[in-house]
Amino acid sequence: MVGRQGARRLARPLLYGTVAAAAGGGFLYVAYRPRSIPGSEDPVVPPPKYGEQGGLSPPRFPNVKTRQEQIADLKRSAGVSEAVSAKIKSSIGGFLASTQDEGKVEGTERGEKPYDLLVIGGGATGAGIALDAATRGLKVACVERDDFSSGTSSKSTKLVHGGVRYLEKAVWELDYNQYKLVKEALTERKYFLDTAPHLSSWLPIMLPIDKWWKAPYFWAGTKFYDILAGSENIESSYFLTRSKALEAFPMLRKNDFFGALVYYDGAHNDSRMNVSLAMTAALYGSTVVNHIEVTSLEKDATGKLNGARVRDVIGDRDGKKGEEFSIRAKGVINATGPFTDSIRKMDDQDVKEIVAPSSGVHVILPGYYSPANMGLIDPKTSDGRVIFFLPWQGNTIAGTTDAPIDIIKNPIAGEEEINWILSEIRGYLAPEINVRRGDVLAAWSGIRPLVKDPKAKNTESLVRNHLITVSDSGLVTCAGGKWTTYRQMAEETVDEAIKLFKLNPGPLAFKPDVSGTELIDDGAPLDGKCQTHQVRLIGAHGYSKTLFINLIQHFGIETTVAQHLVDSYGDRAWTVAALCSPTHKRYPVRGIRISSLYPFIDGEIRYAVRHEYAQTAVDVLARRTRLAFLNAQAALEALPMVIDVMGEELKWNKHRRDVEWKETVYFLASMGLPKSKMELSRRQVENGQVGVFDEHERKLYSRHDSPADLLESDSKFKSGENPMVHKESQVNK
């Protein structure tokens, strides 16, 4: 009996100890388990190796169709019946012409089939829809009035995130929709980083804590964020003591600072991601064309949409009338972001508006304002909003605001919003750091397309997630959402379109060698179902974190330039580097910078024109490179070279070059360029007049103080003598 009781006494602590050890071991495994960090693994396509004779053959990648070839494909969807219809209208009258038009959607005299889907809008959502539909074996066209990512998709906070503030609201307000939004975004975040590791990366973000009793609250919140991410999470959040937090982020204010929590989210190059989506869709067979404006929607005799009338706006820049033509499609999808209602009203003038536009202002500051590998979030600003402070492309991005705005093409960031952001920054940076208005290198306003559900009882309440609607005529509209969930939005939209228009997705008849070799397979079974969570984007296959070394050794380009090319183009950096001009120097051998301050080079301009459909100088300065977003005045200084290189590639005449100068300077005003700089001529810019300020602008924009007074010993004039007045004047006596 005594022995049995003794065994029990020994067994109980042994059991407790075993459970505790198992729990501790499980926690340690979860915290320190081996992880596959996107971009850290070996490239799918290994870099080329040097042969026995020392030679190296760079990889050869498939080319997309030219823009003119894509436009020709758009025209063929309506076939020769377009010309026949015009003849009938001029000779017989409207009846036969309308009969001819009604038959276009069924096919043409050449036997050309209409598109399964016509996507209007080339932002993140539109390009994502085009890629999704193309990889399901559908025939799809995507047209964009301006350029890929010219609107909201290029003016984001550059984060790929679930949204810690949405999670907080979900908990406190017991809002399942908020919870669902966070959960969906965290899943999509991992897909995002897997399919484009060169354009996205993990970023630690610090959450400062001023009082000790707040630490458990924020710790619980970040851990819940980790748990929701589950296996899609890469790094676990952790606490930093005051000293460690200041070591990681030395710019922070030291007083009223207890410590910080650090959690992980993704960061990305938004417009380059958007362009890559469009170009990948083109390789998979989509007809993707920018600078094509939809002027009207077209319907058949039953009132159902069967296409659109479009115009090539590039012709306007050349002093000609833009060519108009029709596109035929079984279904039309509206993915135009803030401009959603304008397309919906082409379909039905009386439709209720669903977009509630909101302005989000961001400012760009020099890189010394933040560490190169650590961001910061202020969850409680002076008016209750959230502000991010993040490293991006060598500079620091801060934002965003949230205020109602009218929908215009290129909204300008107001001084009130800029000063509010700077004021909030001063609140958490050390007092010895002088946050100046002159340190703002660029500032822009993006229109956030929040949406209202027209079917909801309270039509004024905003939808937290995206919204997909279908009109009586068959116009499918996808609106709202955010960058992180673009892929999920595209998948649901294509699912709806397949069901609505009775389309027949199937295995891809021709699978392109996106990687540049037939030996590589994404592993995505393109069987007619959505596989975009596995389809790697253009540039991803041969990307690795050491690829830049191969570029340096083969082309002799600068280290910072090589790193930039790899991070912006992935394995296509081989092609970009090959398009660079020789410098005629010992080093670097290739690559002429378009701005001495940033690693953008001339080969990127040629690549943008030849392989990414860049048609204007703004396309290059804002969306192919990011110079306009990083430094508006540096973009103005680079403009002459950009126009010259593009002019050579696209055979621009003097009129077109003058138009490009005028239009680009006007655009740069929306990126924070001072008003007086808009009046500068090309010659003045080339002569260095961009850096000249009057006293008023010096206080606002200049990063330098006024010229210092001369020491008396350095002056050529006697004390009190006015050199502007004759020496015999009474003033000088």
PyMOL commands that set and color helices and strands:
alter all, ss='L'
color gray80, all
select helices_A, chain A and resi 2-32+67-76+81-91+94-102+104-106+124-135+152-154+164-172+176-195+212-232+242-248+270-283+314-317+337-347+367-369+415-428+437-439+483-501+547-555+559-578+602-611+617-624+627-630+632-650+654-669+675-679+682-686+689-691+695-700+712-714+730-732
alter helices_A, ss='H'
color red, helices_A
select strands_A, chain A and resi 115-120+140-143+159-160+200-209+238-241+259-268+287-289+292-299+305-312+324-334+355-365+375-378+387-392+395-399+403-404+442-452+462-463+466-470+475-480
alter strands_A, ss='S'
color yellow, strands_A
deselect
rebuild
show_as cartoon
